[in-house]
Each structure stands twice: as C-alpha cells, then as structure tokens.
C-alpha cells in the first residue's frame, strides 16, 4: 500500500499502487453520474419524508400507520424495501465522493492540504448551520447537519490509505449493526416517539422540532459513516467520472448492493406492511438491524446504477461530463441532472412544500391522508422541483442555496481568489 509521506503533500487522496491516477477535471466540467444520482434520489428522500408529516395514527417501526388500507400497506412495504434507509447512504457516498473531487480540483490550482482541509471544514460547518435553520423553520428530520458533521469529523480520511479506508468502513459496519439494535428496542418498550409535525401551533412546534433534530443528527451521522468512506474510495478511482472504464465493477456493485438490500429489507418490509403479523421482539429487532445494515448496499448500489445510466445516456450541452460517453441525453435526463446540480435548493423546497401541505397550522392534510396519498404528494413535489431546476438550468441560473453555501464557504479564504473552479 502507498500513502502520503508528508501530510502537506499536494496529493490530496493517496491511492494504492496500480490504481488509476487522478486527473482533476477542467474548471466548470461536471460528471453526469453524481448529478443524475442526486436528482433521482431526491425522489426517494421525498418519499421517505412525506409520511413523517402524518399524525393522529399509530405507527410501526418505520413510521407507517397501522390503520391504512391495502394500498397504504403496499406502499409502506415497498418504501421500507426500497426507500427507507436506502437514499440516505447513497447521499453519504456522494458526499465522500464529492469531497475528494473538490479537494482534487483545488489541489490542481496549487492549494496545499491545509488550505483544502480548511475549506472542507468551513463548508461542513456551514452545512450544519443550514441544517439547524432547516430544523428551526421546517423539518426535524434534516439530513444536512448530519452530512456536515461527517465532513467535519472525517475530513482527515481523505488522506488515509485505501487499506485504512476499507478497514474502518468494515469495522464501522459492525458498530452500526450494534447501534441499530437500540431504536427497535426502544419502540417495542415505549412505542414510537411522537413527532413534532403534529403540534398545532407553528411557534409551539419550534422547540420540539429542534430538540428532536439535535438528538437525531448525531444518530444519522453514525448511520452513514461506512458509505461515506466507500464514496471516498470510489472517488479515488473516478468510478462515476469515468463510468465507461468501470462498467464491470459498477454492474457488480449495482446488482449486488441492491440485491442484498432487497433481501435484507424484506423481513421488516413484511412487518411494516402488516403481512407478517405474529412477529415478536426476538424477530423484529434482527429484522430492523438487517434492514439498516443492508441499506448500505442499496446506497452504493443506487450510486453505481446512476454511473451505468450516465455512461449509457452520455453527455448533454450545458451539463458537462467526462469525454467519450456518447450522445446527448434527452430532456428527462437533462432535467434530472439539473435537479441534482441544485440538490440543496430542491431538498429545502421539499420541506417548504410539505409544511404547507401537511402541517396542522397550514394545509392540514397530515391528519387526513394515508401513506399512499402522502407518497403521491411527495411524487408531485419532487416533479415540481425537477421542473423548477430545469427552468433554472435553461435560464443559466444556479440554485440559490448552492450560491449561498459557496459564498459562505469561500469567504475570507485564499482559495476564493486562487483559481477556485467555476461552477454552473
């Protein structure tokens, strides 16, 4: 194994001998696969969050109501199988991937490791701040702060050897499995915790919402350490930047990861869909743990699948991509990628829409709709953000949340005036 001989060497992400040499992309060039993955996976985020706004009903392990009809139960089972605990790891993998690509771009401009590390830490701190404001105003289940916390604590892993990355990822998976025992035990013992989305007054909802967020954020961060480390490993090999060179590996990861997640998620999906009704603590707790751990497979599998699709669909004017990936994709892919480029803005807009539709002090539908109807609302909200992102792309406008995060992250830093790469 090879590693950095000096912590201030310009090589931001050391590689094993024989691994593909990093070639930082030119300024303004974007790989299609990560944007396509983010844009598509925002649908899963919307589906995973929408039913959390429902209230006035008893729920099971993943928050789906127990008094729903047949369609509600089918939707609950499918979402537990394919959505819940699956999109979060994929975004964590893309977080690790993106940190490496950002570090490489700045290293190519002449920045040293302390400068790049400072930028990444500053960006992570601002993500935590964004998450706090998100929870304060809108949604207790914010994921931005968890990703910011990960970036802040684990930025040093960008310099770790491959062997160290994989070893820590494997060991942490065991830790994660042990931690995953706690939520189902607590739910069986005390019942599901009441969610702050049911509070009647917008002012009265603030404290319970922020309190729930403060306890949930560290748990979410602990959940996705492994996929983030695997994302760092993947970025060193440019798996999503050059998917054509890695089709065989991406195919195996996509099939294996998603397949493992489906098999591992099936027991809990049957419980939450109320097909398996004679479960006990001795069967439900292992089912919950298995669902949680195999969600890592779905996360990296979905990201790999996005890489394969990007290779097939090719490059589109204005989107940017690694060269040699074929012809231009159609308008659907362009819109999905535009949504992925503006994923922070679109993610926050989802919460704005859900509060307006579901909250008892706004639209009030959270007390009247079932899980299937909530998922239909989620689909509509996601489609709306995709259309908005595409209109912004055509107008040549970036997402306002992305612009703000960039300005805050680069404020009072030499990188702001030392060749920071242009972004569309």
C-alpha positions in Angstrom: 0.0 0.0 0.0 1.1 3.5 -0.7 0.4 6.5 1.5 1.4 10.1 2.0 4.9 10.6 3.1 4.2 14.1 4.2 0.8 15.4 5.4 1.3 18.6 3.4 2.0 16.8 0.1 -0.2 18.0 -2.8 -1.6 14.5 -3.3 -4.9 15.0 -1.5 -6.1 11.4 -1.8 -3.4 8.8 -1.8 -4.0 5.6 -3.8 -2.9 2.0 -3.8 -0.2 1.1 -6.3 -1.8 0.4 -9.7 -4.9 2.5 -9.0 -6.0 4.9 -11.7 -4.1 8.2 -11.5 -6.4 11.2 -10.6 -6.9 13.7 -13.4 -8.8 16.7 -11.9 -11.4 17.9 -14.4 -11.2 21.2 -16.0 -13.0 24.1 -14.4 -16.7 24.0 -15.0 -16.8 20.4 -16.2 -19.2 18.1 -14.3 -19.7 14.4 -14.3 -23.2 13.5 -15.2 -23.5 10.4 -12.9 -23.4 12.2 -9.5 -25.9 14.9 -10.6 -28.2 12.2 -12.1 -28.0 10.2 -8.9 -28.8 13.2 -6.7 -31.7 14.4 -8.8 -33.2 10.9 -9.0 -32.6 10.1 -5.3 -34.3 13.3 -4.2 -37.5 11.4 -5.1 -36.6 8.7 -2.6 -35.8 11.5 0.0 -39.3 13.0 -0.6 -41.0 9.6 -0.3 -39.1 8.8 2.9 -40.0 12.1 4.5 -43.6 12.7 3.4 -45.2 10.1 5.7 -43.3 11.6 8.7 -45.7 14.6 8.4 -48.7 12.4 9.0 -50.2 12.4 12.5 -53.1 11.1 14.6 -52.4 7.4 13.9 -50.5 4.6 15.5 -47.4 3.5 13.5 -44.9 0.7 13.3 -41.1 0.6 13.1 -40.6 2.9 10.1 -43.4 5.3 10.9 -46.1 3.9 8.6 -49.6 4.0 10.0 -51.2 0.7 11.2 -54.8 1.6 10.2 -54.2 2.1 6.5 -55.9 0.3 3.7 -54.5 -2.2 1.3 -52.9 0.4 -1.0 -51.3 2.1 2.0 -49.8 -1.2 3.2 -48.4 -2.0 -0.2 -46.8 1.4 -0.4 -45.4 1.0 3.1 -43.9 -2.3 2.3 -42.3 -1.1 -1.0 -40.9 2.0 0.6 -39.4 0.1 3.5 -37.9 -2.3 1.0 -36.5 0.3 -1.5 -36.6 3.8 0.1 -36.2 4.0 3.8 -32.6 3.8 4.9 -31.5 3.5 1.3 -31.4 7.1 -0.1 -29.5 8.4 3.0 -26.5 6.1 2.5 -26.4 7.0 -1.2 -26.1 10.7 -0.5 -23.5 10.0 2.1 -21.5 8.1 -0.5 -21.8 11.0 -2.9 -20.7 13.3 0.0 -17.4 11.4 0.3 -17.1 11.3 -3.5 -17.7 15.0 -3.8 -15.2 15.9 -1.1 -12.4 14.1 -2.9 -13.3 15.7 -6.2 -13.4 19.1 -4.6 -10.1 18.5 -3.0 -8.5 17.4 -6.3 -9.8 20.4 -8.1 -8.3 22.8 -5.6 -5.0 20.8 -5.4 -4.8 21.3 -9.2 -4.9 25.1 -8.7 -1.9 24.9 -6.3 -3.6 24.8 -3.0 -1.9 22.7 -0.3 -3.6 20.2 2.0 -4.1 22.6 5.0 -5.9 25.1 2.7 -8.1 22.4 1.2 -8.8 20.9 4.6 -9.8 24.4 5.9 -12.2 24.9 3.0 -13.8 21.5 3.5 -14.2 22.1 7.2 -15.7 25.5 6.7 -18.1 24.1 4.2 -19.1 21.4 6.7 -19.7 23.9 9.4 -22.0 25.9 7.2 -23.9 22.7 6.3 -24.5 22.2 10.0 -25.7 25.8 10.2 -28.0 25.2 7.2 -29.4 22.1 8.9 -30.1 24.0 12.1 -32.1 26.6 10.2 -33.9 23.9 8.3 -34.9 22.2 11.5 -35.7 25.5 13.2 -38.1 26.6 10.5 -39.3 23.4 8.7 -38.3 19.8 9.4 -37.0 17.9 12.4 -35.6 15.1 10.1 -33.0 17.3 8.5 -30.0 15.5 7.0 -27.8 18.4 6.1 -26.3 18.8 9.6 -25.5 15.0 9.7 -23.6 15.3 6.5 -21.8 18.5 7.7 -20.9 16.7 11.0 -19.5 13.8 8.9 -17.5 16.1 6.7 -16.1 18.0 9.7 -15.0 14.9 11.7 -13.9 12.7 8.9 -12.1 15.1 6.5 -8.8 13.6 7.5 -9.9 10.3 6.0 -9.3 11.9 2.6 -5.6 11.3 3.3 -6.0 7.8 4.6 -4.6 4.8 2.7 -7.1 2.6 0.8 -6.5 -0.2 3.2 -7.3 2.0 6.1 -10.5 3.3 4.5 -11.8 -0.2 3.8 -10.8 -1.5 7.2 -12.5 1.4 9.0 -15.6 1.0 6.8 -15.8 -2.7 7.6 -15.3 -2.2 11.3 -17.8 0.6 11.5 -20.4 -1.5 9.8 -20.2 -3.8 12.8 -20.5 -0.8 15.1 -23.5 0.4 13.1 -25.2 -3.0 13.4 -24.8 -2.8 17.2 -26.2 0.7 17.3 -29.2 -0.3 15.2 -30.4 -2.6 17.9 -31.4 0.4 20.0 -34.3 2.1 18.0 -36.4 -1.1 17.7 -35.9 -2.0 21.3 -37.0 1.5 22.4 -40.1 1.4 20.1 -41.1 -2.0 21.4 -40.6 -0.9 25.0 -42.2 2.6 24.8 -43.9 2.8 21.5 -43.0 5.2 18.7 -42.0 8.6 19.9 -44.5 11.4 19.0 -43.3 13.6 16.1 -43.3 17.4 16.3 -45.1 17.6 13.0 -48.4 17.1 14.9 -48.0 20.3 17.0 -50.9 22.6 16.3 -49.0 26.0 16.6 -46.1 26.9 14.4 -44.4 28.6 17.4 -45.0 25.8 19.8 -43.6 23.3 17.2 -40.1 25.0 17.2 -38.7 23.7 20.4 -39.8 20.1 20.0 -38.7 20.2 16.4 -35.2 21.5 17.2 -34.9 19.2 20.2 -35.7 16.1 18.0 -33.2 17.3 15.4 -30.5 17.8 18.0 -30.9 14.2 19.1 -31.4 12.7 15.7 -28.5 14.4 13.9 -25.6 12.5 15.6 -27.5 9.2 15.1 -27.9 9.9 11.4 -24.2 10.7 11.1 -23.3 7.5 12.8 -25.6 5.6 10.4 -23.7 6.7 7.3 -20.0 6.6 8.1 -19.4 3.5 6.1 -21.0 4.7 2.8 -19.1 8.0 3.1 -15.8 6.2 3.4 -16.7 4.0 0.4 -17.5 7.1 -1.5 -14.0 8.4 -0.9 -12.6 5.1 -2.1 -14.7 5.3 -5.3 -13.7 8.9 -6.0 -10.0 8.0 -6.0 -10.8 5.7 -8.9 -13.1 8.1 -10.6 -15.8 5.5 -10.8 -18.6 8.0 -11.5 -16.5 10.4 -13.5 -15.4 7.7 -15.9 -18.1 5.0 -15.7 -17.2 3.6 -19.1 -13.9 2.4 -17.8 -15.5 0.7 -14.8 -18.7 -0.8 -16.2 -18.0 -4.3 -14.9 -17.3 -3.1 -11.3 -20.3 -0.8 -11.4 -22.5 -3.5 -12.6 -21.5 -5.9 -9.9 -21.9 -3.2 -7.2 -25.3 -2.2 -8.5 -26.6 -5.7 -8.8 -25.0 -7.0 -5.6 -25.8 -3.9 -3.4 -29.4 -3.5 -4.5 -30.0 -7.3 -4.3 -28.6 -7.5 -0.8 -30.7 -4.6 0.3 -33.9 -6.2 -1.1 -33.2 -9.5 0.6 -32.2 -7.8 3.9 -35.0 -5.4 3.9 -37.8 -7.9 3.1 -38.5 -9.1 6.8 -39.0 -5.5 8.1 -41.0 -4.6 5.0 -43.3 -7.5 5.7 -43.8 -6.3 9.3 -44.5 -2.7 8.4 -46.8 -3.8 5.6 -48.6 -5.9 8.2 -48.2 -9.1 6.2 -46.1 -10.6 9.0 -48.3 -10.0 12.0 -47.1 -12.6 14.5 -43.7 -11.1 15.0 -42.0 -10.7 18.4 -39.2 -8.7 19.8 -36.8 -11.6 19.0 -37.7 -11.4 15.3 -38.4 -7.7 14.8 -35.1 -6.5 16.3 -33.0 -8.6 14.0 -35.2 -7.6 11.1 -34.7 -4.0 11.9 -30.9 -4.4 12.2 -30.7 -6.4 8.9 -32.8 -3.7 7.1 -30.5 -0.9 8.4 -27.2 -2.6 7.6 -28.2 -3.8 4.1 -29.3 -0.3 3.4 -25.6 0.5 2.9 -25.7 -1.9 -0.1 -28.6 -0.1 -1.6 -26.9 3.3 -1.2 -23.8 2.3 -3.1 -25.8 0.2 -5.5 -28.0 3.1 -6.4 -25.0 5.3 -7.0 -23.4 2.6 -9.2 -26.6 2.3 -11.1 -26.5 6.0 -11.8 -23.0 5.7 -13.1 -24.1 3.0 -15.5 -27.0 5.1 -16.7 -24.8 8.1 -17.1 -22.5 6.1 -19.3 -25.4 4.9 -21.4 -27.0 8.3 -21.7 -23.9 10.3 -22.4 -23.2 14.0 -22.4 -25.5 16.9 -22.7 -24.6 20.5 -23.6 -24.6 22.7 -20.5 -24.4 19.7 -18.2 -20.8 18.7 -18.7 -19.4 15.2 -18.4 -16.3 13.1 -18.8 -15.5 12.9 -22.5 -16.4 10.0 -24.7 -19.7 8.9 -23.1 -21.8 9.0 -26.2 -24.6 11.2 -27.5 -26.7 13.8 -25.7 -29.4 12.6 -23.3 -33.0 13.6 -23.7 -34.9 16.3 -21.8 -35.8 14.0 -18.9 -32.2 13.2 -18.1 -31.2 16.8 -18.5 -33.9 17.9 -16.0 -32.9 15.2 -13.5 -29.3 16.2 -13.7 -30.3 19.9 -13.3 -32.1 18.9 -10.2 -29.0 17.1 -9.0 -26.9 20.2 -9.6 -29.3 22.1 -7.4 -30.0 19.3 -4.9 -29.6 21.5 -1.8 -32.2 24.0 -3.1 -34.6 21.3 -4.2 -34.2 19.4 -0.9 -35.1 22.5 1.1 -38.0 23.3 -1.2 -39.4 19.8 -0.5 -39.7 20.7 3.2 -41.3 24.1 2.4 -44.0 22.3 0.3 -44.5 19.5 2.9 -45.1 22.0 5.7 -47.5 23.9 3.5 -49.5 20.8 2.6 -49.3 18.7 5.8 -48.9 20.8 8.8 -52.0 21.2 11.1 -51.5 25.0 11.1 -51.2 25.2 7.3 -52.8 22.8 4.8 -53.7 20.3 7.5 -53.6 17.2 5.2 -51.2 15.4 7.6 -54.2 14.4 9.7 -56.4 13.2 6.9 -54.2 11.5 4.3 -52.8 7.9 4.4 -49.4 6.7 3.4 -50.2 6.2 -0.2 -51.6 9.6 -0.6 -48.7 11.2 1.2 -46.3 9.4 -1.3 -48.4 10.7 -4.2 -47.9 14.3 -2.8 -44.2 13.5 -2.4 -44.0 12.5 -6.1 -45.8 15.7 -7.1 -43.5 17.9 -5.0 -40.4 16.2 -6.4 -41.6 16.6 -10.0 -42.2 20.3 -9.3 -38.6 20.7 -8.1 -37.3 18.9 -11.2 -39.2 21.2 -13.5 -38.1 24.3 -11.5 -34.4 23.1 -11.7 -34.7 22.6 -15.4 -36.1 26.1 -15.9 -33.2 27.5 -13.9 -30.8 25.5 -16.0 -32.2 26.9 -19.2 -32.0 30.4 -17.7 -28.4 29.8 -16.7 -29.1 30.2 -13.0 -27.7 28.2 -10.2 -29.7 27.2 -7.1 -29.9 30.0 -4.5 -29.0 27.6 -1.7 -25.9 26.4 -3.6 -24.8 30.0 -4.3 -25.2 31.0 -0.6 -23.3 27.9 0.6 -20.5 28.6 -1.8 -20.2 32.3 -0.9 -20.1 31.5 2.8 -17.6 28.6 2.4 -15.2 30.7 0.3 -15.4 33.9 2.4 -12.1 35.0 3.7 -10.1 32.2 2.2 -7.2 32.4 -0.3 -8.9 29.8 -2.5 -11.6 32.3 -3.3 -9.2 34.2 -5.4 -6.7 31.5 -6.2 -8.3 29.7 -9.1 -11.4 28.3 -7.4 -13.2 26.3 -10.1 -16.1 27.8 -11.9 -19.5 26.2 -11.3 -22.6 26.4 -13.4 
